[in-house]
Amino acid sequence: MEEDRIIVLTDEDGNDVEFEVIVTMEVEGSEYAVMLPLDGSEEAVIFKIVVDEDGNEIMETVLDDEEFEAVAAAYEDLIEEMEVDEDEDDEIEIEEIKH
């Protein structure tokens, strides 16, 4: 894991929680981060990236169901696209080996 892909956020109880940033992406004009907690949980979480008046990035929980579903769908599309690209790369490698 790359060190810069690990961030620490403080939860509502004041506990520090480490996350690996899986991907950041723009959906409907807003920036989001899909992250995986490093506490052993295998469930990814989505945060909205908001810039405050001082230029600092703030991670906000996505509370709106429609907004969450739109980001989750965009992430799933991205994963499917990456899987297709990997399959195409595998086919190219196999073809190259045959020649």
Secondary structure, DSSP 8 states (H G I E B T S, - for coil): --GGGEEEEE-TTS-EEEEEEEEEEEETTEEEEEEEETTS----EEEEEEE-TTS-EEEEE---HHHHHHHHHHHHHHHHHHHHHHHHHHHHHHHHHH-
